[in-house]
């Protein structure tokens, strides 16, 4: 096979993947429950909650780096989610100048509530896949995660 043919096949497969993902979302919307989205939760605040959940003890400065925004911008967002009771600040016992962020039980519950409809919908679909298909999907998702981590590490070096 030629490189042009391989590229064309890859492009076609990527187009199929994108179309299938869009179709899956459109179909899933029909049987998913509405998201219990609090009116006062912004997308940026949701990003902060998710990052704090996955990196407990993250500092505001590290969080700013992960978000790709300035530390003062991050500080304002953190102030708001702390004020809503979703995140708490703790002094680092090893470095008193460093403040660590952690989800509160309310913040953890908020994320669980937001994820529940999607998880239930995903479970409905996964129930109908064979054990082999589940294994294949798990392997591919793990590979995608590994590649995303490689990209994140590369970005962190820059």
Secondary structure by P-SEA (a helix, b strand, c coil): ccaaaaaaaaaaaaaaaaaaaaaaaaaaaaccccccccccccaaaaaaaaaaaacccccaaaaaaaacccaaaaaaaaaaaaaaccbbbbcccccccbbbbbbcaaaaaaaaaaaaaaaaaaaaaaaaccaaaaaaaaaaaaaaaaaaaaaaaaaaac
